[in-house]
């Protein structure tokens, strides 16, 4: 696992290399990424906003529907199959 110090060093190194390449006045946006393997276990049993009226639609239901319709944005992570989630991560 990357330590915080190593992460910072790597980010600074990349930004310094971009400083030499990008035109003056350029902007760089840094975003954080979630560990995708946590999405299903953390969210599956939570009530999805579309299920608030009848208290009957959970995130796992939405994820299963996405996968059934083959429109899921993160099929590997938003999936009840723990093996597939592990392979994806």
N, CA, C and O atoms as CSV, one atom per row, in Angstrom:
chain,resi,resn,atom,element,x,y,z
A,1,UNK,N,N,0.839,-1.171,0.000
A,1,UNK,CA,C,0.000,0.000,0.000
A,1,UNK,C,C,0.891,1.244,0.000
A,1,UNK,O,O,1.937,1.265,0.648
A,2,UNK,N,N,0.476,2.257,-0.717
A,2,UNK,CA,C,1.225,3.501,-0.797
A,2,UNK,C,C,1.066,4.289,0.498
A,2,UNK,O,O,-0.045,4.514,0.977
A,3,UNK,N,N,2.199,4.701,1.052
A,3,UNK,CA,C,2.150,5.519,2.267
A,3,UNK,C,C,1.766,6.950,1.892
A,3,UNK,O,O,1.943,7.352,0.742
A,4,UNK,N,N,1.248,7.720,2.842
A,4,UNK,CA,C,0.921,9.120,2.550
A,4,UNK,C,C,2.130,9.915,2.047
A,4,UNK,O,O,1.998,10.734,1.137
A,5,UNK,N,N,3.309,9.676,2.638
A,5,UNK,CA,C,4.510,10.395,2.194
A,5,UNK,C,C,4.882,10.036,0.760
A,5,UNK,O,O,5.253,10.906,-0.029
A,6,UNK,N,N,4.780,8.747,0.427
A,6,UNK,CA,C,5.094,8.313,-0.934
A,6,UNK,C,C,4.077,8.888,-1.923
A,6,UNK,O,O,4.439,9.312,-3.020
A,7,UNK,N,N,2.812,8.898,-1.528
A,7,UNK,CA,C,1.763,9.458,-2.380
A,7,UNK,C,C,2.057,10.923,-2.670
A,7,UNK,O,O,2.011,11.356,-3.822
A,8,UNK,N,N,2.359,11.686,-1.621
A,8,UNK,CA,C,2.659,13.111,-1.785
A,8,UNK,C,C,3.865,13.303,-2.702
A,8,UNK,O,O,3.833,14.141,-3.603
A,9,UNK,N,N,4.924,12.532,-2.476
A,9,UNK,CA,C,6.141,12.637,-3.297
A,9,UNK,C,C,5.812,12.377,-4.766
A,9,UNK,O,O,6.269,13.111,-5.643
A,10,UNK,N,N,5.031,11.347,-5.035
A,10,UNK,CA,C,4.671,11.006,-6.417
A,10,UNK,C,C,3.816,12.089,-7.064
A,10,UNK,O,O,4.017,12.426,-8.231
A,11,UNK,N,N,2.864,12.634,-6.312
A,11,UNK,CA,C,2.004,13.691,-6.854
A,11,UNK,C,C,2.830,14.930,-7.173
A,11,UNK,O,O,2.673,15.526,-8.239
A,12,UNK,N,N,3.708,15.320,-6.252
A,12,UNK,CA,C,4.559,16.495,-6.482
A,12,UNK,C,C,5.456,16.271,-7.693
A,12,UNK,O,O,5.658,17.186,-8.491
A,13,UNK,N,N,5.993,15.068,-7.838
A,13,UNK,CA,C,6.855,14.750,-8.979
A,13,UNK,C,C,6.089,14.896,-10.297
A,13,UNK,O,O,6.610,15.463,-11.257
A,14,UNK,N,N,4.876,14.394,-10.343
A,14,UNK,CA,C,4.067,14.510,-11.561
A,14,UNK,C,C,3.738,15.971,-11.845
A,14,UNK,O,O,3.825,16.414,-12.990
A,15,UNK,N,N,3.362,16.718,-10.816
A,15,UNK,CA,C,3.039,18.134,-11.006
A,15,UNK,C,C,4.252,18.921,-11.490
A,15,UNK,O,O,4.120,19.812,-12.329
A,16,UNK,N,N,5.423,18.599,-10.970
A,16,UNK,CA,C,6.642,19.276,-11.425
A,16,UNK,C,C,6.936,18.953,-12.886
A,16,UNK,O,O,7.373,19.824,-13.638
A,17,UNK,N,N,6.701,17.710,-13.293
A,17,UNK,CA,C,6.929,17.356,-14.701
A,17,UNK,C,C,5.913,18.058,-15.599
A,17,UNK,O,O,6.244,18.450,-16.718
A,18,UNK,N,N,4.688,18.220,-15.124
A,18,UNK,CA,C,3.673,18.934,-15.900
A,18,UNK,C,C,4.007,20.416,-16.012
A,18,UNK,O,O,3.697,21.050,-17.021
A,19,UNK,N,N,4.634,20.965,-14.986
A,19,UNK,CA,C,5.039,22.374,-14.994
A,19,UNK,C,C,5.939,22.671,-16.197
A,19,UNK,O,O,5.874,23.754,-16.778
A,20,UNK,N,N,6.773,21.701,-16.559
A,20,UNK,CA,C,7.693,21.885,-17.680
A,20,UNK,C,C,7.022,21.655,-19.035
A,20,UNK,O,O,7.540,22.089,-20.064
A,21,UNK,N,N,5.886,20.982,-19.040
A,21,UNK,CA,C,5.239,20.597,-20.302
A,21,UNK,C,C,4.067,21.501,-20.661
A,21,UNK,O,O,3.915,21.892,-21.818
A,22,UNK,N,N,3.245,21.832,-19.683
A,22,UNK,CA,C,2.005,22.573,-19.949
A,22,UNK,C,C,2.271,24.051,-20.221
A,22,UNK,O,O,3.221,24.625,-19.689
A,23,UNK,N,N,1.433,24.659,-21.045
A,23,UNK,CA,C,1.576,26.099,-21.304
A,23,UNK,C,C,1.355,26.913,-20.022
A,23,UNK,O,O,0.643,26.484,-19.113
A,24,UNK,N,N,1.969,28.075,-19.971
A,24,UNK,CA,C,1.802,28.966,-18.821
A,24,UNK,C,C,0.321,29.265,-18.607
A,24,UNK,O,O,-0.423,29.458,-19.569
A,25,UNK,N,N,-0.101,29.302,-17.355
A,25,UNK,CA,C,-1.490,29.595,-17.033
A,25,UNK,C,C,-2.404,28.382,-17.056
A,25,UNK,O,O,-3.602,28.506,-16.804
A,26,UNK,N,N,-1.852,27.207,-17.356
A,26,UNK,CA,C,-2.669,25.988,-17.379
A,26,UNK,C,C,-3.117,25.626,-15.961
A,26,UNK,O,O,-2.479,25.998,-14.977
A,27,UNK,N,N,-4.202,24.909,-15.885
A,27,UNK,CA,C,-4.727,24.443,-14.603
A,27,UNK,C,C,-4.727,22.918,-14.591
A,27,UNK,O,O,-4.943,22.277,-15.619
A,28,UNK,N,N,-4.485,22.357,-13.432
A,28,UNK,CA,C,-4.521,20.908,-13.242
A,28,UNK,C,C,-5.518,20.623,-12.120
A,28,UNK,O,O,-5.482,21.267,-11.071
A,29,UNK,N,N,-6.393,19.670,-12.343
A,29,UNK,CA,C,-7.384,19.297,-11.339
A,29,UNK,C,C,-7.023,17.915,-10.797
A,29,UNK,O,O,-6.816,16.974,-11.562
A,30,UNK,N,N,-6.952,17.806,-9.493
A,30,UNK,CA,C,-6.689,16.524,-8.840
A,30,UNK,C,C,-7.975,16.065,-8.166
A,30,UNK,O,O,-8.626,16.837,-7.463
A,31,UNK,N,N,-8.335,14.813,-8.383
A,31,UNK,CA,C,-9.534,14.269,-7.750
A,31,UNK,C,C,-9.176,12.981,-7.017
A,31,UNK,O,O,-8.270,12.252,-7.420
A,32,UNK,N,N,-9.879,12.723,-5.967
A,32,UNK,CA,C,-9.676,11.486,-5.231
A,32,UNK,C,C,-10.551,10.379,-5.785
A,32,UNK,O,O,-11.623,10.637,-6.331
A,33,UNK,N,N,-10.099,9.164,-5.645
A,33,UNK,CA,C,-10.870,8.010,-6.100
A,33,UNK,C,C,-11.169,7.104,-4.916
A,33,UNK,O,O,-10.304,6.852,-4.077
A,34,UNK,N,N,-12.370,6.631,-4.861
A,34,UNK,CA,C,-12.777,5.715,-3.805
A,34,UNK,C,C,-12.310,4.301,-4.151
A,34,UNK,O,O,-12.201,3.952,-5.327
A,35,UNK,N,N,-12.039,3.504,-3.150
A,35,UNK,CA,C,-11.757,2.088,-3.374
A,35,UNK,C,C,-13.070,1.453,-3.812
A,35,UNK,O,O,-13.970,1.246,-2.997
A,36,UNK,N,N,-13.173,1.148,-5.086
A,36,UNK,CA,C,-14.417,0.634,-5.649
A,36,UNK,C,C,-14.934,-0.630,-4.990
A,36,UNK,O,O,-16.136,-0.895,-5.014
A,37,UNK,N,N,-14.040,-1.413,-4.401
A,37,UNK,CA,C,-14.453,-2.636,-3.743
A,37,UNK,C,C,-15.326,-2.402,-2.514
A,37,UNK,O,O,-15.972,-3.326,-2.021
A,38,UNK,N,N,-15.342,-1.173,-2.023
A,38,UNK,CA,C,-16.150,-0.851,-0.845
A,38,UNK,C,C,-17.575,-0.445,-1.194
A,38,UNK,O,O,-18.448,-0.447,-0.326
A,39,UNK,N,N,-17.821,-0.099,-2.448
A,39,UNK,CA,C,-19.125,0.443,-2.829
A,39,UNK,C,C,-20.262,-0.514,-2.473
A,39,UNK,O,O,-21.186,-0.130,-1.756
A,40,UNK,N,N,-20.207,-1.747,-2.961
A,40,UNK,CA,C,-21.318,-2.677,-2.734
A,40,UNK,C,C,-21.497,-3.030,-1.261
A,40,UNK,O,O,-22.607,-2.908,-0.741
A,41,UNK,N,N,-20.435,-3.466,-0.566
A,41,UNK,CA,C,-20.635,-3.848,0.836
A,41,UNK,C,C,-21.169,-2.707,1.711
A,41,UNK,O,O,-21.941,-2.948,2.639
A,42,UNK,N,N,-20.766,-1.490,1.423
A,42,UNK,CA,C,-21.197,-0.351,2.239
A,42,UNK,C,C,-22.608,0.104,1.873
A,42,UNK,O,O,-23.376,0.495,2.752
A,43,UNK,N,N,-22.955,0.060,0.598
A,43,UNK,CA,C,-24.210,0.647,0.138
A,43,UNK,C,C,-25.361,-0.341,-0.053
A,43,UNK,O,O,-26.520,0.072,-0.006
A,44,UNK,N,N,-25.092,-1.607,-0.264
A,44,UNK,CA,C,-26.114,-2.580,-0.681
A,44,UNK,C,C,-27.371,-2.588,0.183
A,44,UNK,O,O,-28.480,-2.659,-0.348
A,45,UNK,N,N,-27.221,-2.518,1.478
A,45,UNK,CA,C,-28.379,-2.622,2.373
A,45,UNK,C,C,-29.005,-1.280,2.742
A,45,UNK,O,O,-29.893,-1.212,3.592
A,46,UNK,N,N,-28.539,-0.225,2.103
A,46,UNK,CA,C,-29.122,1.102,2.360
A,46,UNK,C,C,-30.298,1.345,1.421
A,46,UNK,O,O,-30.298,0.908,0.270
A,47,UNK,N,N,-31.272,2.035,1.928
A,47,UNK,CA,C,-32.448,2.373,1.132
A,47,UNK,C,C,-32.059,3.388,0.061
A,47,UNK,O,O,-31.483,4.433,0.365
A,48,UNK,N,N,-32.376,3.073,-1.187
A,48,UNK,CA,C,-32.102,3.993,-2.296
A,48,UNK,C,C,-33.162,5.097,-2.288
A,48,UNK,O,O,-34.301,4.842,-1.896
A,49,UNK,N,N,-32.813,6.321,-2.712
A,49,UNK,CA,C,-33.810,7.404,-2.723
A,49,UNK,C,C,-35.101,7.058,-3.466
A,49,UNK,O,O,-36.171,7.516,-3.065
A,50,UNK,N,N,-35.034,6.264,-4.535
A,50,UNK,CA,C,-36.278,5.930,-5.247
A,50,UNK,C,C,-37.151,4.962,-4.457
A,50,UNK,O,O,-38.314,4.757,-4.804
A,51,UNK,N,N,-36.611,4.369,-3.407
A,51,UNK,CA,C,-37.384,3.445,-2.583
A,51,UNK,C,C,-37.908,4.058,-1.303
A,51,UNK,O,O,-38.446,3.349,-0.453
A,52,UNK,N,N,-37.762,5.363,-1.151
A,52,UNK,CA,C,-38.182,6.007,0.097
A,52,UNK,C,C,-39.690,5.991,0.306
A,52,UNK,O,O,-40.148,5.939,1.447
A,53,UNK,N,N,-40.460,6.034,-0.754
A,53,UNK,CA,C,-41.920,6.056,-0.605
A,53,UNK,C,C,-42.424,4.741,-0.014
A,53,UNK,O,O,-43.185,4.747,0.953
A,54,UNK,N,N,-42.006,3.627,-0.584
A,54,UNK,CA,C,-42.496,2.334,-0.111
A,54,UNK,C,C,-41.513,1.580,0.755
A,54,UNK,O,O,-41.779,0.447,1.156
A,55,UNK,N,N,-40.363,2.201,1.053
A,55,UNK,CA,C,-39.303,1.531,1.814
A,55,UNK,C,C,-38.986,0.151,1.249
A,55,UNK,O,O,-38.829,-0.814,1.996
A,56,UNK,N,N,-38.893,0.068,-0.081
A,56,UNK,CA,C,-38.738,-1.256,-0.685
A,56,UNK,C,C,-37.682,-1.349,-1.786
A,56,UNK,O,O,-37.559,-2.403,-2.411
A,57,UNK,N,N,-36.923,-0.297,-2.045
A,57,UNK,CA,C,-35.881,-0.362,-3.075
A,57,UNK,C,C,-34.552,0.022,-2.433
A,57,UNK,O,O,-34.359,1.149,-1.978
A,58,UNK,N,N,-33.649,-0.943,-2.411
A,58,UNK,CA,C,-32.333,-0.735,-1.816
A,58,UNK,C,C,-31.295,-0.600,-2.928
A,58,UNK,O,O,-31.557,-0.929,-4.085
A,59,UNK,N,N,-30.124,-0.114,-2.556
A,59,UNK,CA,C,-29.068,0.050,-3.550
A,59,UNK,C,C,-28.762,-1.272,-4.249
A,59,UNK,O,O,-28.496,-1.278,-5.451
A,60,UNK,N,N,-28.795,-2.397,-3.523
A,60,UNK,CA,C,-28.527,-3.697,-4.159
A,60,UNK,C,C,-29.530,-3.963,-5.279
A,60,UNK,O,O,-29.179,-4.553,-6.301
A,61,UNK,N,N,-30.785,-3.527,-5.087
A,61,UNK,CA,C,-31.810,-3.707,-6.117
A,61,UNK,C,C,-31.486,-2.881,-7.355
A,61,UNK,O,O,-31.631,-3.350,-8.484
A,62,UNK,N,N,-31.048,-1.656,-7.132
A,62,UNK,CA,C,-30.686,-0.779,-8.256
A,62,UNK,C,C,-29.466,-1.347,-8.981
A,62,UNK,O,O,-29.435,-1.390,-10.211
A,63,UNK,N,N,-28.459,-1.785,-8.214
A,63,UNK,CA,C,-27.261,-2.368,-8.831
A,63,UNK,C,C,-27.624,-3.610,-9.641
A,63,UNK,O,O,-27.125,-3.782,-10.753
A,64,UNK,N,N,-28.483,-4.478,-9.106
A,64,UNK,CA,C,-28.904,-5.680,-9.839
A,64,UNK,C,C,-29.646,-5.312,-11.116
A,64,UNK,O,O,-29.459,-5.950,-12.152
A,65,UNK,N,N,-30.484,-4.289,-11.044
A,65,UNK,CA,C,-31.215,-3.843,-12.236
A,65,UNK,C,C,-30.235,-3.309,-13.276
A,65,UNK,O,O,-30.348,-3.629,-14.459
A,66,UNK,N,N,-29.264,-2.486,-12.834
A,66,UNK,CA,C,-28.237,-1.991,-13.763
A,66,UNK,C,C,-27.553,-3.154,-14.473
A,66,UNK,O,O,-27.380,-3.134,-15.692
A,67,UNK,N,N,-27.164,-4.172,-13.700
A,67,UNK,CA,C,-26.448,-5.310,-14.278
A,67,UNK,C,C,-27.341,-6.118,-15.209
A,67,UNK,O,O,-26.890,-6.569,-16.261
A,68,UNK,N,N,-28.596,-6.305,-14.834
A,68,UNK,CA,C,-29.548,-7.029,-15.671
A,68,UNK,C,C,-29.746,-6.319,-17.007
A,68,UNK,O,O,-29.813,-6.962,-18.055
A,69,UNK,N,N,-29.839,-5.002,-16.964
A,69,UNK,CA,C,-30.056,-4.205,-18.175
A,69,UNK,C,C,-28.750,-3.947,-18.932
A,69,UNK,O,O,-28.754,-3.368,-20.018
A,70,UNK,N,N,-27.624,-4.390,-18.338
A,70,UNK,CA,C,-26.286,-4.177,-18.909
A,70,UNK,C,C,-25.992,-2.696,-19.128
A,70,UNK,O,O,-25.434,-2.302,-20.152
A,71,UNK,N,N,-26.381,-1.880,-18.139
A,71,UNK,CA,C,-26.127,-0.442,-18.212
A,71,UNK,C,C,-25.372,0.054,-16.979
A,71,UNK,O,O,-25.258,1.261,-16.767
A,72,UNK,N,N,-24.863,-0.859,-16.176
A,72,UNK,CA,C,-24.179,-0.460,-14.950
A,72,UNK,C,C,-22.903,0.307,-15.230
A,72,UNK,O,O,-22.112,-0.094,-16.084
A,73,UNK,N,N,-22.691,1.411,-14.517
A,73,UNK,CA,C,-21.480,2.197,-14.725
A,73,UNK,C,C,-20.226,1.519,-14.175
A,73,UNK,O,O,-19.122,1.810,-14.636
A,74,UNK,N,N,-20.369,0.641,-13.221
A,74,UNK,CA,C,-19.233,-0.048,-12.604
A,74,UNK,C,C,-19.633,-1.489,-12.312
A,74,UNK,O,O,-19.745,-1.878,-11.150
A,75,UNK,N,N,-19.846,-2.269,-13.340
A,75,UNK,CA,C,-20.368,-3.632,-13.178
A,75,UNK,C,C,-19.535,-4.449,-12.201
A,75,UNK,O,O,-20.083,-5.204,-11.398
A,76,UNK,N,N,-18.231,-4.308,-12.263
A,76,UNK,CA,C,-17.372,-5.095,-11.396
A,76,UNK,C,C,-17.498,-4.762,-9.928
A,76,UNK,O,O,-17.372,-5.647,-9.082
A,77,UNK,N,N,-17.743,-3.511,-9.611
A,77,UNK,CA,C,-17.821,-3.099,-8.208
A,77,UNK,C,C,-19.242,-3.065,-7.677
A,77,UNK,O,O,-19.475,-3.397,-6.514
A,78,UNK,N,N,-20.184,-2.674,-8.501
A,78,UNK,CA,C,-21.580,-2.576,-8.058
A,78,UNK,C,C,-22.267,-3.903,-8.355
A,78,UNK,O,O,-23.194,-3.974,-9.162
A,79,UNK,N,N,-21.795,-4.950,-7.687
A,79,UNK,CA,C,-22.213,-6.300,-8.005
A,79,UNK,C,C,-22.235,-7.135,-6.733
A,79,UNK,O,O,-21.354,-6.997,-5.885
A,80,UNK,N,N,-23.225,-7.993,-6.596
A,80,UNK,CA,C,-23.311,-8.846,-5.408
A,80,UNK,C,C,-22.256,-9.954,-5.414
A,80,UNK,O,O,-22.030,-10.590,-4.384
A,81,UNK,N,N,-21.618,-10.191,-6.541
A,81,UNK,CA,C,-20.601,-11.232,-6.668
A,81,UNK,C,C,-19.279,-10.734,-6.073
A,81,UNK,O,O,-18.582,-9.926,-6.686
A,82,UNK,N,N,-18.942,-11.221,-4.877
A,82,UNK,CA,C,-17.737,-10.771,-4.174
A,82,UNK,C,C,-16.467,-11.094,-4.951
A,82,UNK,O,O,-15.510,-10.319,-4.920
A,83,UNK,N,N,-16.447,-12.223,-5.646
A,83,UNK,CA,C,-15.272,-12.592,-6.440
A,83,UNK,C,C,-15.048,-11.594,-7.563
A,83,UNK,O,O,-13.917,-11.167,-7.800
A,84,UNK,N,N,-16.107,-11.221,-8.250
A,84,UNK,CA,C,-15.992,-10.235,-9.331
A,84,UNK,C,C,-15.527,-8.886,-8.784
A,84,UNK,O,O,-14.705,-8.215,-9.407
A,85,UNK,N,N,-16.049,-8.488,-7.625
A,85,UNK,CA,C,-15.608,-7.226,-7.020
A,85,UNK,C,C,-14.121,-7.267,-6.708
A,85,UNK,O,O,-13.407,-6.291,-6.937
A,86,UNK,N,N,-13.653,-8.396,-6.184
A,86,UNK,CA,C,-12.234,-8.526,-5.833
A,86,UNK,C,C,-11.363,-8.491,-7.082
A,86,UNK,O,O,-10.321,-7.835,-7.088
A,87,UNK,N,N,-11.771,-9.182,-8.130
A,87,UNK,CA,C,-11.011,-9.185,-9.387
A,87,UNK,C,C,-10.950,-7.778,-9.969
A,87,UNK,O,O,-9.910,-7.357,-10.475
A,88,UNK,N,N,-12.059,-7.053,-9.897
A,88,UNK,CA,C,-12.125,-5.700,-10.450
A,88,UNK,C,C,-11.187,-4.762,-9.709
A,88,UNK,O,O,-10.554,-3.902,-10.321
A,89,UNK,N,N,-11.095,-4.922,-8.393
A,89,UNK,CA,C,-10.217,-4.052,-7.600
A,89,UNK,C,C,-8.774,-4.435,-7.809
A,89,UNK,O,O,-7.881,-3.820,-7.227
